[in-house]
């Protein structure tokens, strides 16, 4: 056997071990123990990851039930199927996972799913739309004790912020102001109490801003754009005035038009609903998957739904599209907390 073949086998073995570690970390984030009942919602494309998480949970002697989105209707699912609601209620889970690909329009299903799980059923929920094996081997293999520590440090700095100013190497320059009574949410990777949830891989602090003005130049787009385009060949430049996107441009005019049309397709779709700072410091560059890339140290914002059930925002929207600039510098009320993508806390 050649040296290259041996190296490939070792590399495959290491990757397999990291994917498995990612599955164990997902369970650790939710504090899964023998007394838990896990309901895992997946799809045909991500069934292998779901089965890996399920097997790891069974090793902890938890009860597990795996269900496929395709059994509840034709993809994309744009509403919350009653049959899924009934299955969840009958199983009485203490922990749920969403481990599936993203499809255009399915945000209309995922948005009502979250409050049903966390507020009505009071489960601990691991939300992983768009997860793949690369993310299991990268972001899900982070040191989540470190993620917890850094996320809470950032949270203590920003939770009473009045103004945050962000610039980036590619030309982002925007300022945001905040409501005193709208909450910042620390997404630190420990969800051991009923009713808590997080997007895994984890590591961010977010809120719904009062106002945003300026320009954001982004390399990754969220929702179904992430799977379709990955890391953008040409950045998208979005102009924001009084909290609303007013102009979307790019050298790739087709991408810019598609994004603009989507943002303006529903009321408040072009309004900035999320302002967030990524805290997963083991990540250094985007891979083209929003679920992980939004956790890169720096800014990301989202247009549309502001998660009012959690932030306290007094408005709503039926879409939610994140955008991620890279290599950010961030000032919180004049205090520099990040320079060129590196925290200086």
N, C-alpha and C positions, 0 to 999 in steps of 0.2 A: 504494500500500500504506500502511495506517495505521501510525502510530508504535507502537501496541500490537502489531500484527502483526510489525513489525520487532523489537521487544523480545522477543516470544515466540520468533522464529527465533533470535535471538542467545542467548536463554536455553537453548533446546534444543541449540544448538551447543555451548555451554559445558558443559551436562550431559553430552552425548555425549563431549566431550573428557575430562571428569572420570572417567566410567566407563572409558574407555580407559586413563587414567592409573592407575586402580585395578587394572586387569588387569596392567599393567606392574609395579606395586608388588607384586602377588601373586607374580609371577615373581622379582622382586628379593628378596623375603623368603626364597625358596627357593634363591636363587643359581643360577637356571637358566641354563645355557650350552649351546653347540652339542653338547657331548659327552653331554648328558642324554637320557633316555628318559622321557617323561611319560605316565602313565596317568591319565586324567581320568574320574572317575565322577560322572555327573550324572543328571538326570531330565528329563522332557519340559518341565516348567515352567521350569527354569533352563538349558535347553540353549543359549539365546542367550549367556548369560554364559560357559558352558563353551567355546562356540565362539570367543568373543572371546579368552579366555585361550589356547586352543589356537592361534589364528592368531598371537598375539603370540609364542608359543613357537616356532612354525614360522619366524617372522621371525628368530629367533635360531639357526635351523638345527638345533633339537632335534628328535628323533623324538617323535611324538605319537599316542596312541590314545585315542579318546573312546568311552565305554560308558555305556549308560542303565540305571538301576536297573530300569525296567519290563521289560527284556529278561531279567532274572534271576528274575522271579516277580511275583506280584500284590502291589501295595502295600496295607498296610504290610509291609515285609520285617522279620520278627521274629527271624530267624536268619541266619547267615552262609551264603549259597548256595555249594555246592561248585563250581558252574560259574564263579562269580566268582573263587573261590580259584584255580582252574585257569587262568583267563585271566590273572590277575595273575602267577602263577608262570611262565607261558609267555612273557609279554611282557618279563619281567625289568626292571621300571622302576627308575630311580634316583630319580624324583620322582613323587608321586601327589597328586592333588587330589580332594576330595569337595566338589562344588558342586551342592547339591540342596535341595529343600524338606524340612521335617520332618513326620512323620506319627505319630499315637499308636501307641506300641509299638515304633517303629523304633530306639529307644535300645538294644533288645536285639540289634540288628544292628550298630550303630555301636560299642558297647563292645568286642566281640571283634575288630572290624575294626582298631582302632588298634594293639593290640600285634602283630597279624599283620603289619601294614605296617611298623611301626617296629622291631620286635624280630626278626621272622623274615626279612622281606625287606630290612630295613635301608634303607628309603627315607627321603627327606626328604618330609614330608607336610604339605600345606596343608589344614586341616579347615575347611569352610565350610558347615555345615548351617544352612539358613535364610537364606542370602545372597540379596540382591536388588540391583537396580540402584541403589537409593538408598544402600545400604551401600557399594557399589562407588564411588559418587561422594562419599561422606562418609568413613567410617572407613578405607577402603582408600586414600584420598588423603592420609593423614596423612604428616607428616615422620617416616619410620621411623628416621632417625638420632637424632632427638629422643626417640622412643619407646624406643629402645635405651638411651639415656643415663638417662632417668628411671626406667625399669624396673629397671635395675641398681642405681641409687641406693636405691630402695625395698627391693630384695632384700637389699642389704648391711645395711640397718637391721633387717629383720624376720627374717632367716634364723636368728638365735639368740634370738628373742623368747621370753619366758616367758609374758607376758600382754599381750593387746591389748584395749582398751576402745573401743567405738564407740557414738556417739549420732548421731541424725539429726533434721532439722527436723520430721519428722512423728511422732516419738516412739520411734524405735528406741533401745534401750539394752541392750547386751549385752557380755559379756566372754568371751574365749576364752583357753584355755591350750594349750600345745603340747608334743609329745614332742621330746626332744633328738635322737632318731635318725630321725624322719620328716622328709622333705625339703621345703623350699620350692622351687618351680619358677619361675624367671624367664621369663616369656613375652614376649620383647623384640622379636620380629619378624625375627630373623636365624637362619635354619635352614639353614646351609650345610654341615653335616656329616651324614653318613649316620646314620639312626636318630633324627634330631630331627624334631619336629613342632610345629605351633601352630594355634590357632583364629584364623582371619583374618576380619575385622580384628583386629589384635593389640594387646596392651598390658595385662598384668596380672602379678601375682605370687600364686601360690596354694600351699596345702598342705592336708593333712588334719589338723584340729585334734584335740587330746586331749579337750577338754571345752569346751562352750559353754553359757552360761546367760544368760537375759534375754528380750528381746522384739525382733523385727525387723518393721518396718513397710515393706512393699515395694510398688513401683509397677509392676514388670514381673516376670513369671514365665517360667521357661524351658521347655524341651522343647516339646511341641506346644501348650502354653498360650500361648506367645509369639505364634504365628501366629493363634491363635483370638481372643485378647483384646487384643493390643497393649499400649499404656499403659492400665493399669486405670482405669476410671472411679472406682472406690472402692478405696483401698489395702487390701491383705490384711495382717492382723496375726497373726504367728505367735509363740506362746510356746514357749520352748525350756528344758528342764530336763535337766541332766546329759547334754547332748549330743543330746537327742531332742526333736522337735516334739511337744508335748502338746496344743496347742490352736490351731485355725486359725479366725479370725473375719474378717468384713467386712460392710459394709452390703449388699454384694452376696452374699447368703447362698448362692446357687447356685454361684458361683465358689469360695467358701470350702469348700463341701461337696465339690465336684469335686476340688479340690486335696487336701483332707484324705483323701478316699477313695483317691486315687492314692498318696499318701505311705504310707498304711497297707496298701497292696495286696500288698506283698512284704516279706520280712524285711529289716530295716535300711533300709527305704525312708524312714522318718521320722528317721533318724539324720543328723546334720550330717557330710557327707563332704568338703566343700570349704569353705575359708575363704580369701577372696581380696581383693586390693586392685587396682582398676582404675588404669591409668596412661596412658590415651590422652587427653592433656590438651586436644586439639583438640575433644573432645566436651563439650558443655555441658548437654544435656538429653536425656532418653530419647526414642526414636522408636517404641518398641514392638516392637523386634526384639532378642531376647536376645543374639544373636551380637555385636551392636555395643554394646548397652546395658550388658552386664556389664563393658565396658572403660572406662565412664565413671569418672573419678577418684572413688574412694570404695570402699565395701565391697560385695561380693556373697558370698553363701554358697550352697551347694547341699546338698540332702538326697539321700541315697543314695550311689551309687558314689563311693569316694574316690580313684579312679585308683591302686590299690595298686601297680601295676607301676612307677609313677613316684614316688609319695610315700613308699612303704614302709609304708603302713598295713597292719594285720594283719587286716582284715575286708573284706567286699565287699557289693555289692547290685546288683540287676538294673535299677534305675532311677537317674536322676540329674536332679534338678530344681533349677535355679538360681532364686534370688529376689534382686531388686535394690532396695534402698532408695536414696533420693537425698539429696543435700546432707548428707553425712556429716562428722563430726568424729572423728578417730582418734588415739588415744594408744598408743604402743608402749613398754611398761615405763615408763610415766610421761612419755615424750617425745612432745610434740605434733608430728605429722607432717602433719596435715590439719585445717583449720578450715573448716566449711561448704562442703565440696567443693573447696577450693583447697589444694594442697600448700604446706607451709611447711617445706621440707627445708633 
